């Protein structure tokens, strides 16, 4: 079911099976997606990385994620654009920025606990009912149920990770760091830049991340650069030099050294390997 508003608002709710699984491909500009696995298992490859979801796990994606394939029994998908609801401008309402969406620490997969499952399912059912409404209150109700789902998922993620060890203000620093890296990784590769944006010292950031992850801030920045680099190498025809420049490297040699240090092979070898694997798969 699809809702389209007068100001380009867009909301899609759909059930996914093996018969229509391609509906998950090709998110539009500024569209955010959550896929809730309701079957026994779901396999989804994103940017050549395979994610295996158990029943009642939800994965959160932005338009920047490239879905290669999906194997699914049954799932529910919700997709909305920023005109319908902007999680960035309304972060104080749902607390999803840098956590569920636009976070540099990786693609979030949220396991919904039993005591929250009926609440999310209930909100989903109300969303479905409201898709048929035709009054001036329809979009308000749709947005309210979307916000409820996002809040429940954000709470579940924080309660099942080391975020519970942090105070709310410290969690907000982590989320803002993740969002800033997502926004600036192509030009700023050093922790000091992000620390200054947050009015914190690099040491403070390192101490916070040590609580929730084994990955220090610099590692998160580097991995975000690598995700983009791999994506550009595999999915575009840009030269390695163009990719290096796009990622803020003044010369291709510096980028190639960085890439090989992280990946174990050069960017050219990575492209050749990816091309070879695609040919075999076909």
N, C-alpha and C positions, 0 to 999 in steps of 0.2 A: 504494500500500500504506500502511496506517495502523497505527501502534502506539499503544495506549492503556494506560497503567499504572493501578495501583490508587490512586495519589495524584494523579490528574488529569494525568499526564504524556501529552503528545501529540506524535507525530512523523508527518509525512506525506512520502512519497516518491512522485513521479509523473512520468510522461512527458507532455509537453505537445505538442499539435499544433493545427492550426487547428480541428479538430473539437471539442476539449474545452478550448479556451483560457480559457474563463470560470472555470475552476477557480482561476485566480490571483486572482480578485476576492474581496473580503470576508474578509480575514484577521481572526481572532478577537482578543479582548482578550489582550494580552501575547504575541502570536505574532510570530515573526520569520521572514522568508522570504528564500531565495536562489534566483534563477532563472539557470540556466546555459544559455546559448544554444548549441545543438549544430548548428543549421542555418547557412545562409550569412549570414542577417541576421535580426535581430529588432527590431521597433519597439514601444516601449512608452511610453505617455503617463502621466505621474505628476504629479498636481496641475497639469494643463494644460501640462506641460513634456514635450517629446518626447525620448526617449533612443533612439539607434540603436546596437544592439549587434552587433558582428561575431562571427564564429564563435569559440567558446571564451572568450567574455567572460561574467562573472558579475555580476549586479546584486544589491545587498543592500537589503532593505526592512524596515521595522517596521510595526506595526499603524497607525501614524499616517499612513502614505503612502496617498493616494487614487489607485488605479489607474483611469484613465479608459478605456483600451482597450489591447489588445495584438495585434500582428500577428506571427505566428510560424510558421516551418516546423516545426522540432523543437526542443525544449528539455527540460531536466530541472528540476524544482522540488523543493526541500526546505523544509519548514515545520515549525517546532517552537515549543512554548510554554516559558515560563520555568519551569514545573514540571518539564519534561523536562530542560532545561539552562539555568541562569541565567548569562548571560555577564557580568552585572554583579558578582554575588557571586564568580564564578570568573574574574575578569579576569586574575589571575596565571597562569592555565592557558593561556589562548588569546590574550590581548592584543587583543581585538576591540572592547571598549568605546570609543566615541569614534573608532573607525577604520572598522570594517565596519558597526557598528550604533550608533545613538544619537549620531551626530556632527553637529555644526552646520555643517560645511564643505560639505555637499551629499551627494547620494546616491552612494555609491561604486560604480564599475564597475571590476572587476578583470580584466585580461587575463592569462590563464594561459599562461605560457611553455611551450614544447614539453617542456623537461626536467622540468616539474612535472605535465604533463597526465596521464601514466599513473599517477602517484601519487594524484591526485584521482579519476581514473576507477576505480582499484583500490579506494579507500576507499568509493566509491559502490556498487560491486558487493558489497563485504562488507556494507554497510548493507542492501542488498536481500536478501542471503542470511540475515542475522540477523533480518529481519522475520518469518521463519517459525519462528524458534527459540522454544521454550517451556520455558525453564529459568530458574533464578534469576540466571544470568549475562547474560541477554539485554540488559537495559537498560545494564549496564556496557559491553558491547561496542558497542552502538548509540551511547552517549555518547562512547566512545573514538574511533569513526570520525568522528562529527560534529566533535569537537575537532580531529582531524587535518585535516579539510577546512578548518575555520576558520583553523587555524594556517598551513596552506599558502597560503591566500588572503591572509591578513594579511602574510605574508612577501613574496608576489608584489607586493602593492600597495606596500609600503615599498621594495622593490628597484627598482621602475620609476618612482618619484617622487623628489622632492627630500628625502624622509625619510632617504635614505642619507647625506645631509650632516650629519645630527644624531647625537649620541650617544644611547644608549638612554634615559638619564634625561631628555634633552630631548624625545625623542619621547613619553615618558610624560606630560610636561607638556602638550604639544599635545593628546594624546588626552583628558586629564582636562579641559582647557579646553573642548574640543568637547562632552564629556558634560555639563559644568556648564552650558554655554550651553543645551544641549538641555533641561536640567531647569529652568532659571531664567529663560529669555529673556522670559517673559511679565511678570515683575516687576522684573527688573534689566537695565537697558539700558546700563550704563556698564562700561567695561573694569576700572575700579578694583575693583569688587565681585569679579570673577572672579580678578583678580590677588591680592587679599587672601585668597581661599579657597585659592589655590595657594602662598601665602607668597612671592610674587614681586612685583616692581614692574611697573607697566604698561609701562615701557620695556623690561624684560626680555622680556615677552610679545611686544611689537612686534618686537624684534630676532629672536626665534625664528621668528615667522611670516614675517618678511622672507626667511628662508632657504628656506622651502618654498613660499611663495605670494606673489602680488602683492597679496593681500587682507590688510589689517591686521585685528587682532582686532575693532575697532569695526565694520568692514564686515561681518564674519561675524555679529556680534550683530544688526546691522540687517537683514541678509538673512534670518536665521532668523525675525525678527519679521514680515518681509514674507511669507515662505512661509506662516506661520500666518494672517496677515491675508487673503491671497488665498484660502486654503482656506476660511476662515470666510465670506468674502463670496460665494464661488461655490457652496459646498455646503451652506450653512445659511440659515435664514430670520432669523437674528439681525439686529437693527438695527445700523447703523454705530456708534451710541453704545454698544451692548452689546459689540460687538467691541473698540472702543477701551478700554472699561473692563476687559475680559478681558485685554487686553494691557498693562495697567498705566498707561494714560493717564488723567489726571484729567479731561480735557475732550476732547470730540470734535474740537474745532478743532485742537488740537495733533496728534492722530493723523492728521487729514485732511491737514495740512501735511506731516507726515512721509511719509505714503503718496504724496502727489502728487509730492513731491520725488524719491522713488525710482521711482515707476511712470510718472510723466508725466501721469497723470489722477487725478481724485479717486476715493475709494472708491465713491461712488454711480455715477460714470461707468463704473468698472471693473465693477460689478455689472450695469449695463445692457448693457455690451458683451459680457460673458460670457453673459448671458441671451439676447441676440440671436444670438450665435454658436451656442449650443445649439439654438435654434429652427431655425436654418438647417440645422444638421447633421441634425436629425430629419427 
